[in-house]
Amino acid sequence: MPLKTDQSVTPQTLVPQIERLFELSAGKILGLEKSWNPDRGAPVFTARGRYTTRGWTEWTQGFQSGMALLQFDATGDPRFLELGRRGTHQRMASHVSHIGVHDHGFNIISTYGNLRRLLREGKTPFNEHELGVCELALKVSGAIQAARWTPVAGGGGFIYSFNGPHSLFIDTMRSLRSLGLGHQLGHVLMGERDRRISLLERLVQHAQTTARFSICYGEGRDRFDVRGRTAQEAIFNTNDGTFRCPCTQQGYSPYTTWTRGLAWGLSGFAEQLELVRILADEEIDRALAGTAESGDDGVGAGGKASGFRALLLRAALASADYYLENCCADGVPMWDTGAPNLHRLGTYGAQPADPFNEWEPVDSSAAAIAAQGLLRLGAYMSATNQTRLASRYRHAGLTIARTLLFDPYLSSNPKHQGILLHSVYHRPNGWDYVAGGQKVPNGESSMWGDYHLLELGVLIWRLARNERYLAFFDRP
């Protein structure tokens, strides 16, 4: 396993680094808020250390206000509560009803979800009206996300990406949080002739389809079927719902693994395991009724909760193990496991990642997302009394987090607007800034990388202080 896991690292040993993270992020959040003109759209990634935008979709808007709410969560500084609250209520309403994207779990949970969580935890003064606004937004968002539905052959289906009804993105596993919370709030999607469509039904069926078609298990589905290999996109024939082929938008090829997509899947599967663990078997059985037989994964036409949980766990474990086997020794991955110039880097996996190499970029944002997924997977294994695996994934997540909390990843330069350095956005499209005299991007930041490093920081901070576990669904 390339990752050199440190068994001695604990949440408590990372407290000084977490404190430094939030000391540095304070000035960067305030500075970006002061300098950014919202009329330009959402900040997306940096060029020469300054945040820029990209007119594709505004999927990063929620991260800006969400970071302020996470900063308040960690520090209690009321300035950040006000920033996050104002940004949420002034900028996010149109995103709540956005019918054109699969990103509701990013934009809406990061804002209305964080704000509701802080209200319910008593970290902010209780405000019944604000709680109602947040819950209404979360209900609508979950339903809008669930409405993007493509049926698959034999039953079930998936939430389709902004590419169209044929397209299943691995990224959307992370967005399922919006459906889970909407379901817990008692909401449903209303269809033709007042048909009541369960958000949980859409959630579990999307997760089932993703686990079956986006993750490989080393069982010979194709010539490149390696356990844990992940396709960013799965393509379906919309005439009959059959799976056609893997694909990618931001990775190198359909048969290699774009590591941020791998991280999205790992984190999403782990978080959904936490959710379905607390749901009643009867709820999950009803949600799975009518889905296709799915081989030996245990989820048949009648739907069995235990089989579905086993399927989620199978996908999470395969994703986690593949990540740990293919990242560099310090836990940071290259941007794609099959990037064309990796052979020029020799045994790069046996060494700490080198973001300044001249051949292929690393992606620290994938590491931040994966670290949280590993910690959540470790917590799930501990809760289900699988102590050996719990220790493996927990220490892996903490080891990766420690890497990101030091140079060269944590940005201490006050002139650089980013928090987490060496993030990559869209390598095939060439959207990342490449400095003069260099061949590959490095030294830049992204909204999702910064946000997920802070979310990781809050998760570890709470673990270290034995505070309430960071979860966006309602725990009993």
SULMOKA-V378920 format. One record per pair of residues at least 6 apart in sequence whose ideal C-beta (glycine too) atoms are under 6 Angstrom apart, sorted by the first residue. I is the first residue (numbers start at 1). J is the second residue. Records with the same first field share a line. If there is no record, write none. Layout:
I: J, J
This chain:
1: 324, 325
2: 327, 329, 349
3: 324, 327, 331, 396
4: 329
5: 395, 396, 399
6: 399
7: 395
9: 398, 399, 402
11: 460, 463, 464
12: 464
14: 460
15: 464
17: 405
18: 457, 460, 461
21: 405, 457
22: 74, 75
24: 412
25: 419
28: 417, 419
29: 67, 68, 71
32: 417
33: 83
36: 43
40: 53
41: 53, 58
42: 58, 60, 61
43: 51, 447
44: 53, 54, 60, 447
45: 425, 446
46: 417, 418, 444, 445
47: 433
49: 416
50: 417
51: 417
57: 101
59: 103, 106
60: 447
61: 107
62: 106, 107, 110, 111
63: 110, 447, 448, 451
65: 84, 87, 88, 111
66: 110, 111, 114, 451
67: 451, 454
68: 80, 83, 84
69: 84, 114
70: 454, 458
71: 80
72: 80, 81
73: 458
74: 458, 461
88: 111, 115
92: 111
95: 107
96: 137, 140, 141
99: 144
101: 162
102: 159, 161, 172, 175
104: 141, 145, 175, 178
105: 174, 175, 177, 178
108: 141, 178
109: 177, 178, 472
112: 134, 137, 138
113: 472
115: 134
116: 134
118: 124
119: 131
135: 185
138: 181, 182
139: 182, 185, 187
141: 178
142: 178, 179, 182, 199
143: 189
145: 178
146: 179, 189, 199, 202
147: 189
148: 159, 160
149: 157
150: 157, 158, 160, 165
151: 157, 241
152: 209, 241
153: 240, 241, 242
154: 292
155: 290, 291, 292
156: 205, 208, 209, 291, 292
157: 205
158: 168, 206, 209
159: 172, 206
160: 167
161: 167, 169
165: 238
166: 235, 236, 238
167: 233
168: 234
169: 233
170: 214, 230, 232, 261, 264, 265
171: 264
173: 210, 265, 268
174: 264, 267, 268
176: 203, 272
177: 472
179: 199, 202, 203
180: 203, 275, 473
181: 473
182: 199
183: 199, 200
184: 473, 474
188: 196
189: 197
191: 197
198: 287
200: 287
201: 287
204: 287, 288
205: 291
207: 272
211: 311, 315
212: 294
213: 234, 243
214: 231, 234
215: 230, 315, 318
216: 225, 226, 229
217: 227, 318
218: 227
224: 255
227: 318
228: 318, 319, 321, 322
229: 257
230: 257, 261, 262, 265
231: 246
232: 248, 251, 258, 261
233: 247, 248
235: 244, 245, 247
236: 243
237: 244
246: 254
247: 254
248: 254, 258
250: 258, 426
251: 258, 336
252: 336, 338, 339
253: 338
256: 336, 337, 338
257: 337
258: 336
259: 333, 363, 366
260: 363, 366
262: 323
263: 366, 369, 370
265: 319
266: 319, 320, 370, 373
267: 369, 372, 373
269: 312, 315, 316
270: 316, 373, 376, 377
271: 376
272: 312
273: 312, 380
274: 380
275: 473
276: 309
278: 476
281: 305
284: 305, 308
285: 303, 305
288: 303, 308
289: 303
293: 300, 301
297: 311
298: 307, 310
299: 307, 308, 311
316: 377
320: 377, 393
323: 370
324: 396
326: 337
327: 333
328: 349, 352, 353
329: 350, 351, 352
330: 352, 353, 403
331: 367, 399, 400, 403
332: 353, 362, 364, 367
333: 366
334: 360, 362
335: 361, 363, 424, 427
339: 360
341: 359, 360
342: 360
344: 359
345: 359
353: 362
355: 362, 422, 442
356: 442
358: 439
361: 424, 440, 441
362: 422
363: 424
364: 409, 420, 422, 423
365: 423, 446, 448, 449
367: 400, 404
368: 404, 449, 452, 453, 456
369: 452
371: 397, 400, 401, 456
372: 456
374: 393, 396, 397
375: 397
377: 393
378: 390, 393, 394
381: 389, 390
382: 390
401: 456
409: 421
411: 418, 419, 421
418: 445
419: 450, 453
420: 445, 449, 450, 453
421: 443
422: 442
423: 445, 446, 449
424: 432
425: 431, 432, 446
432: 441
433: 441, 444
434: 441
458: 470
459: 470
462: 470
